[in-house]
Every structure is written in structure tokens, then in C-alpha cells.
Amino acid sequence: MRILVTGHQGYIGTILVPMLLAEGHDVVGLDTDLYARCTFGGDIPQIPELRKDIRDIAAADVAGFDAVIHLAALSNDPLGNLNPELTFDINYRASVRLAKLARDAGVERYLFSSSCSTYGAAGDSVLDESAAFNPVTPYGETKVLAEREIAALASDDFSPTVLRNTTAYGYSPRLRFDLVVNNLVAWAVTTGLVYLKSDGTPWRPLIHVEDIARAFIAVLQAPRTVIHNQAFNVGLNEENYQIRQLAEMVGEIVPNCRIEYAPDAGPDKRSYRVDFSKIAQQLPAFQPVWNVRKGIEELYSAYQQVHLRVEDFEGPKYKRIDHIKYLISQGLLDESLHWCEPSAASLA
């Protein structure tokens, strides 16, 4: 297939693209590359690309593709809260517009990267794809709105598929430290503390970033009848954990560390447990190979190799919201998160 991957320079994209290439696909990327200075390690895939904001995509940009994998987004809650209206423009309106352009250009498959954060505050209930949405952040709200409008575009010639990814973890060249497992291991390695910012009771389903990529590939391989206008929770039933369980696991793997709660640690209203039976039954090609314990070991090793420091992941070097604020303060990005000059992206 000839595939356009938006957000190919991001946390998932830098893992997915090499896997797509290994499967023999012809891959083109599209990314504004806000995090060009935030490469943690390894190689960023070199493929034909459009350096472009998804809000500025034109019809010609999507012509000639068999599939679009849409990853690009403001992809965490702090960024989503920075300017909620921007989050709605990028994660919702631009995602729907891209789907319409793809449909009109004759693209057959549109894979939308959504999130289990659409379920939001759900307590101890175990949720399958038919569960009610209850998002509690602008990020979650935009994913709900985008899912609904993209689904309405389905036709005999256009097959959208929604992948509701669970909370990711694991190594990537564009590593994210705002994700719970990645963050807990980083605190443990750099300070000796497994630092909890909530009371540890919320539930989270977890999946390794490589296994998220495997889910997208499984959808591409599946017959149209299986994936047409379907939503899939992406994860494993045995990988639902409370945050304190994750902290205990980190404490067992990283030597000489202890669990500590932030002074203002309290319950987090984002709590959900998720059922993944549908993807296991309908997409047998999806075969995850990671679990959280293995992922913690991988991260521990990676952080040691780069001699990670607290100021790296809690400052503008890797912390995404701080990095965005830094680029704005330097006049490289404007308040709408567009590059101020065509050359600014390369300077970043």
C-alpha cells in the first residue's frame, strides 16, 4: 500500500514508520515537527515527507494514497489545556477535514488514532467499545467529537477505522515523559523516588508503543469487512493496572528507590478499566509482545545509557508543554503553534 502517516515524527510515528517499511509499504510522512529538538535517541526514519501543519493540508497532499494513518495531534492533557480552542482546531476539526479530503481523493482506508481517554471518569467498570463516553479533558473531548464525525463519512468507497489506544509506554526516538510508566521510571532512575502525583488509586490500561504500531498494521492487513467503520480498544485485558501497582513494579525493578507521594497527591478523576476482547477476536494478526514489567526494564536501561537528569524530563528539553512554551518565547512558534518563518522548523 501507499500510505500517508501524519505525525510520523512523533512518539508513535517514529516507531510505526520503520515497521510499515519492513512490511513493504510505500510510506510518506506529514508533520510540522514541533519536537525536532526533543529526540531522545536512535534514528528518526528518513522517508519522503511534507513539513506541514495538519490544519493546512490541501487536497493534493492526500491524492494517490491507499490509506491515511492519522496520528498527528496535541497529544496530552497539559498541551490540550494550554489553549483548548487550539486543541479543538487540531485534534477535532483538522482531523475531520483530513478525513473528508481523503475520502474525496479516493483514499480507501482512514485509520484514526483515538484514545481510551474518551471513556474518562469510569471508576471500576470494565469498558468495551460500546461504553458511553465520559471525557474529562479537552483532549478527550476532541477525540470523541472527531470519532463521531469521521464515522459519519463512511461509505462503500471509504472505510474509517478508529483505534482507541490505551496509555502508552516504552522507548521511542521521540520519547514522551508525560506518560505514567515512562515518568515513574524517570523519577526512580534520577532521584531514587517513584514519585506519584495522584493517590495511586486510578485505573489505567497500558500498552507498549511498539504494540500500538502492531495494531495499526493489523488493521491495514485485515479484510475491509472486519475494519469498516469499526472502533477497537487497543490493548490487553491483563494489562489494566492501578497507578500504585505500576509504582510498586518500578520499585521492584529500579534498585535503591522508594515510593513517595506528591504533597498535593489526591484522587485523579481520570480512571478507567478497558476490555480488549474485540481486537483479540476480530484482528488475530494483532499479537502484542510486551508487558509493563518488560517495558520498565527497557526504560530503566535506556535512561541509564543517556545519564538522564530530572531537569531533562521536567524541563524544556523533553517536557512537551515546556518545550512549546520555549519555542513561543524564542519567537519560533506563534501563539497558534504555527512556525513563525518557513525556516523556523529547521532551526528548532
N, C-alpha and C positions, 0 to 999 in steps of 0.2 A: 504494500500500500504506500501511497504518497501521503504523508501525514504532516500537518501543521501543529506544532506544540507551542502554545502560548505559555509564558513563564518558564521557558526552557533553561534560564539561568538561575532558577530558584532552588529551594531545598529539595523538592521532589524532582524538578525538571532535570537537574544535573545527574540524578540517578537514573531517571527513566530513559533519557535520550540514548545513552550507551546500550541499554537493554533493547530498545527498539532497533537500533542499528544492528545489534547482534542477531536479531530476528530477521534481518534482511529488508527492513523497511527503508524507504527514502524519506528522510526527516528534514524539515525546515523549522527553524525556531523563530519566535517573535517575542521580544522582551524589551522593556525600556531600561533594564539593568540598573535598578536603583542601588543594588548592593555590590557593585563592581569592586569596591574596596574591602568587601567583607568575606573574601574567600578564606576558608579555614585551612584547606589543604587539598592535595590531589589536583587532578586536572579538570578544567571546565571543558566539556565537549565542544569541539570546533566543527560546526555544521553551518550550512547556508542559513543566514538569519536576516530578519528585519528588526532594526533597532527602532522600536515604535511603541508608544503607549496604546493599550488596548482601546482607549476611548477614541483614538484617531485612526482606527483601521478602516480601510476602504474596500470596496467590493473586489478590486483587483488583487488584494492581498490574500484572499481566500480562494481565488479561482484555481482550478486544476488539482485540488486535493480530494482524496478519497475519504479522509477523516480529519477532524479537528479535535485535538485534546486540549481542553481549556483549563489550564492550571492558574493562570495569572490572576492575582487578587491582592488586596491588602489583607494579609493572612494571619493576623492575630487580633485579639481583643484590644490591647492598648493602641495599636495602629488604627483599628476601627473606631475607637473612641476619640482619637486625635481630632478628627473632623468628620462626624457622622455623615454629613451630606456628601463629602468626597467618597466615603465608603459606599454609599448607595450608588453614586455615579459609576464607580469602578466595578464593584462586585456584583451589582444588580443590573443597572441599565446597560453598561457596556457588554456584559455577558449575554444579555438577551439580544442586543443589537448584533453582536458577533454571530449568534445562532441564526438570526434572520438572514444575515449576509451569506452565511454558509449554505443555508437552505436554498436561497435564491441562486447561488453559484453552482448548485448541483452536487454539493458535498453530501455524501450518503450517511455518514455517521458523525455524531457530535457527542463527545464524552465530556461531561461537565463535572469538575472536581468540586463536590459539595462537602458537607461535614456533618458528623453526628452532633455537633453543637446546635443543630436545628432543633434537637429534642430538648436542649436547655435544662430547665429545672424539672426533673422527673423522679427524684427520690430513688427508692429501691426497686421500682418496677423495671422489668426487663422488656426492652422495646424492640419490636420488629419494624419493618418498613411501613406498616400501616398505622403506626402510632401517631398520635397527634403531635404537631409541632408546638414547642413552647420556648422559643429562643429568648434569651435574657440579655443579649448584647446586639449592637448594630451589626456586627459581623454575622451572627446567627440569623438575624432578621433578613439581611440581604441574600443569604443563601436560600432561605425559604421562598422569598419573592422570585428569585431567579429560577429556582426549580419549577415553580408553578407556571411561569410564562414560557419557559423553554419546552416544557411538556406539551403545552398547547400548540406548539409548532409542528408536532409530529405528523407525518403524512406517509403515503405509500413510498415516497422517494427520500424521506428524511427521517433518520432514526436517532433521536436523542437518548442518551443513557446517563443517569445520574449515579455517581459513585460517592456515597456518604462516608468519607474517610473518618476513622476514629483518630484519637490523639496519636500523632506520630512520635517516633523516637529514632535514634540511630545516627550513624555517621553519614555525612554528605559533604561535598566540597563547599557548599553554601549552608553550613550547619546553622540551625536555629537553636538559640539558648533559651527562648521563652517557653519551650515545650517541657512538660513537667519532668520526664525522666532525664532528658539532656541537662536540665537545670539542676536537679538534685545531685547528679553525679558531678557536675562542675563545682558546686559548692563543697561537696565532700572532698574532692581532689585538692582544691585550692585552699581550703580553710580547716578541714577536719570536721566540719559540721554538715550534716544533712539538714539543710535549712528549709523548714516548712513555713509557707506564707498563709496557709489555712490550717484549720484544726485537724486535718488529715482524714476527716470522715467522708468527703465526697467520693463518688464513684467515677472512674474513668475507664473506658475501653482503650486498649493500647495496640499499636501495630508498628512494625519497623518500616522505615521509609522504603526499603527495597521491596517489601511485600506489598506496599501500596502500588508501586510500579508494576509488580506482577499482576495486580488486579486489573489495571488498565490494559495490559497486554492480553489478559484472558478475555476481556470484553471485545477487543479487536478480533480475536480468534473465533469468537462464538458466532453461531448462526444468527441471522437477523431476527428470527422469530423468538429467540431467547432474550435478546437485549433490547428489542424495540420498545422505546418509551418506558423503560423499567428503571427503578431505583434499587440500588444494592448497598446495604451496610457492608463496609469493608473492614473485616477484622476476624477474630477468632473468639468463640464463646468462652474458652478457658482463659482469655486474656482481659477479663474485666477485673479491675482492682480498685480498692480504696487507696487514696493517696498515702496513708500511713503504711500500707503494705509495701508500696513502692519504696518508701523511705527505709523500711526495715531491710528490704532486699539490698539497697545500696549500702547500708551499714554492714551487711554481711560480706559484701564483695570488696569495697574500698577499705583498706586497712586503716586502723587508728582514727576512726571517725565516730561521731555520735550524733544522735538526732536532737535538733533544737527547733523550737517554735518561735516565729517572729513575735515581738511584743504585742502586735495587733492581730495575731492569728485568730481567725474565727471561722465559722461555717461558710462555705462557698456555695452560693445558690446554684452554680453550675454543677449538677450531679446527675449522672445518667448511667444506666447499665443497658447494654445493647445485645440483641440477638442476631447472630450471623448465619443462621441456618440456610437462608435463601441463597446466599452466594456460594456456600458449600455444596448445595444440592444442584443449583442451576448452572454453575460455572465450575465444573470439575477440573478444568485446566488451572484454576487458581489454587496453587499449592504453596502456602506460606512456609518459610523455612526458619523464621526467627521466633524467639520468645523474649520476654522482657529481661530475664536473667542474662541471656547471651548478649542482649543489647547493652546492658550495663557494663559487662566485661569489655565489650568493644569500645565503648565510650571511655572507660577508665584508661585503657591502653592509648587511645588517640589523644586524650588530654595530657597524659604523661609525656608523650612524644613531643608535643609542642610547648611544654612547660607553661600550660595555661595559667593565667592570673585572674583574680577577681575583677580587676579593672578592665580586662579584655571583654568579658561577657556581661558585665554590668555597666559598661560604658559604650561610647560610640563606635568602637572597633567592631563589635559583633551584635550589640543590642539594637534591634531594628528601629525602634522608635527613636532612640538617641541618635542613631546614625542619620535618620531622616531629618531630625531637628538640626543636626550639624550641617548637613548639606544645604538646608534652607538658610542657616545663619551665615554660611560662606557665599551665599548668592549663586549657588549652583542649581538649586531647585527653587521654583516659586511656590507660593502657598497652595497652588493646585496640584503640586507634585509633578509638574512638567519641568524638564530641563530648561534652564534659562536661555542657553545658547545651544545650537546643534552640536558644538564641540564639548559641551559640559559633561556629557555622559562619559566620554573617553577620559576626561580629567578626573572623574570620580574614581 
